[in-house]
Amino acid sequence: MTDTLIPEDSTTQDGAPLAPLPAEPVPDIGYGQVFADFYDRIFPRDAGAERTARTLADWHPGGPALELGVGTGRIAVPLARLAGPVTGVDSSPEMLDRLRAALDATAAPITPVHGDIRTYADAERYGLVYCVCATLSMILDADGQRAAVARAADRLAPGGTFVVETHNPAFVLDLHEGRRRTSYFAPYPEPDTGLQSYSTLLPEQSLWHVSHIWHEPGRTRIGSELSRLTTPDEVDAYAAAAGLVPVSRHADWAGTPFDPEHSALYVTRYARRADTPEADDGRR
């Protein structure tokens, strides 16, 4: 169904109601159309999700939180239980449908919003804004990524915290061992269950294409995704341009020190320039 906007003056000169105006469409890359049905199988609501939520709660200075790319609520639901209300923005109607189903089951204080993280605006100021699970890298150009970080900074309250988690390009390149294409299999704890991935580098555009086959007893699912290999220095530059400064960087949500060459991910915490806490030594 198309979203609609009702203007404040919603009648004609003769008092008849005006028809609703169509809202601007939300650009969507179609990720949810492909992955929504089995996203929670690939990224389960497990101890890892709880650890991520606990770390975000520890870094949260208070007030509401905003997730850019909320998906099915894997992180937002436990964070809302720990730290209070979360607004979750996503461009995928399919992912937001799964989030609403989760809210029906948990009654967590989360507000789902269909929107574009590069342009999202509201009247709220958030103590915590976060963009995790490589959502930032799903934006395939530097200008779009810069816009998303600037938008996050705009939404922060004084003393607020912004957190980004995404892939470390050096690790991805090392995974390919000098080849343009490679494949790998990740077994999951359940019997006969795992994720088979076919990975292709597109270095001319700094892009990374991965096709996945999800295996479970009696069923397989297939999906492909495209992301931009985004370096920590790039994200730091986006943040600096938006008036943010880095506070800490880790390799995971347990606080493991980040190794620029070998860590698969990086988790970076930023603060508003005028409200910067003392940078830590890598420990939570």
N, C-alpha and C positions, 0 to 999 in steps of 0.2 A: 504494500500500500504506500502511496506517495505521501510524504509528510506535507503538512500545510501550515501556512502562516495566516493569522487573522490580524489585519491592521487595527490600530487603536480606534480609528473612526471607521466602524464596520458597517455603516449604512450609506445608502445613496442620498442625494439631496431630498428625495421624496420620502425618505424613511425606510425604504426597502433594504433588507440585509444584503451586503455584498457577498459574492462568492469568495471562499478562501483563496488566497494566492498560493501557488505552489512554492514550497521552500526550495532553496538552492540544493541540488543533489549533493550528497556526500560522496566524494571520490573513494572508491574501494577497489583494492587489487584482486579481490576474489579469494583471499586466503580462507575465510570462513566457509565459503561454498565448497572448498576442497577438504578442509581438515576438521570442521566443527564436529562431525559425527564421531571422530576418533581422537580428537585432540587430547581429551582427558585420559586416554589410554597411553598416548605417547608421553604426556606430561601429567602424571597422576597427582592427585591431591594427597600427597604423602608427607613423610617427615621432612623431605627437602623443601616442600612448599611451606610447611610450618616454620622451618628454620629461616627461610627468606622473610616471612612475615614478622618473626620475632626480631630479626636484625633491623628491619625497617621500623618497627615499633620502638626499638632502642634509639634509633636515630631521629625519631619524630619529636619535634619540640612542643607539639600540642596543637589542638584545633583539628579541623577536618583535613583529610588527605585526598589527593587527586591521582588516579592512575591513568597514564596515557597508553592506551592499548590494553584495556582490561580483559579482553578475551572472555573466557568462561567464568572468570572470578577465582581462578586457582589461588592467586595471592591475595586478592581483595577481600575474600570471605574470611580467611583467618586473621588478616590485618584488622578488619573491622571489629572482630571479636576482641582483639587485643587493645586497639587504640581508638576506636570510635568511628564516626561516619567517613565513608569513602565515596567519592564521585568517580565513576569509571567510564571513560570515553573510549569508544571503538568505532571504526568505520564499517564493521561487519555486522549486518543484521542477524546472521546465523549465529555468530558467537554471542551476541547480546541475548538472543533467545535462550541459549543454554545458561547464561548468567541469570536470567530471570527465573528459570526453572530451579537453579540452585538457591535463589533467594526465597522461593516458595517453600523450600525444604528447611532453610536455616533461619530465615527472618533476620539476616544480617543487615545492618544499617548501611546499605549501598544504594546509590542512585545511578542506574545505567543511563548513558547518554549516547545517542547515535551522532557521531561527529568526527571531524578531521583533526588529528592531533597537531597539525601544522597551523591551524587557524582557530582552534577552540577558545572561546572566551565566555566568561560568566561574571557575575558580580562578587563572587567569593574570593577570599584570599586564603591560601592553604599553608599549613605548617609544613606539609610534606607533599612533594610532587615526585612521582617515580615513573620510570619507563624501563621495563625489565624484559627478560626473555628475548633479547635481540630485536625488540619492536622498532627501535630507532633505525636499525640497519635494514628494515623492510622498506624504508624510504630510500629510493634508489639514486638520489642526487644530493650533492652537498648542500645546495641551496635549501632544499626541503628539510634536510636534517637540521640545518642552522635555524630554520624557521620554527621547527618543533621545540628546539632547546630555548629559543627566545620566548616562545609562547609559555613554556614551563616557567621561565624566570618571571614573566609578567604575572603569573598566577600566585607566586610565592608571597606570603606574609613576611613582615620584618622578622629576621632571625630564622627564616624558613630553610628547608633542606631539599635539594634536588638530587636524585639518584638515578644513574644509568647503568644497566647491565647489557653487554653485548659480546659478540665473538671477538677474539683476538686474531687479527689477520695473520700475524706471524705463525700462530699455531696452525691455522688453516693451510697456509702455504707449506709448512713442514709436513703436514698430513699427506700432501700430494707428492712429496719427495721428488720435486722437479717435473712431475707429470701434469698434463692438463686435466686428465680424468683419473679418478680412482673410485674404489667402492669399499664399503666396510659394513660390518654387522654388529649391532649392539643387542646382546641377549637381555631379556627382562626376567625378573624373579619367577614369574609364573611359568609352568612347563610349556614348552613348545611356543613360546612367545618372544618376539623381538622385532627390531627395526633394521631393515636392510636398506642401505643408502647408496646412491650413485651420484658422485660429486664431480662437478665440472667447474673449472676456473675460467672466467672471462676477463683476463687481465687488462684488456684494452679499456674496459669500462669500470674496472675495480669491482666486478660483480662475481657472485658465487651462486651457482645453480645446483640444487640438490633435489633429486627425485627419490621418494621414499616408498618402500613397500612394508606395510605393517602386517606382521604375521601373528595370528592367534589360532587356536584350534578351530578348524572348520571354517575359517574366514581369513581373507586378506583384503587390505585396503591400500589404495595407491594415491599419492599426492606429490606435487612438486612445489618448490618455493624458490624465490629469487631474492637475494639480499645483497647489500653493498658492504664490501670489506672496509670497515670504519675503524681507523686507528685511534688509540687513546689520545694522541696529540691532536687529532681532528676534533674530537669531542671537547677536549680542553680549550681549543680555540673557539668553538661555538659558545662554550660557557663563558669564556672571558669576554667575548663580544657582547654577551647578554648581561654582563655585570656580576658574574658568579666567579668564585674562586674554589679550587679543589681543596678538600679537607682530608680525604683518604682514598686509597685505591687498594683493592684486594683481588685475589684470584677467584674467590667464591664467597658464599654467604657465611662460611664458618670463620672468615678472617684470615685465610691462608695468604701469605705475602705474594704479591703479583710478580711473576717472572715474565718480562717482556717477550722472551723468545719461546717459552714453553707452556705458559698458562693458556688453557683453552678459552677462558672468558676473562673479562675484567668488570669489576663492580666499582664505580667511582661515585663518591659523595661530594657534592658541591654546596656552597652556602652563598647567600647574597653578599656582595662585596662590602656593603656598609654594616653587615651583621655577622661577620665571619668569626666562628669560634676558632680557638687555637688548633692548628693542624695536629693530628695525632701521629703516632709512630707506627701505624699499621695494626694496632691492637684495638679491639672493640671495648 
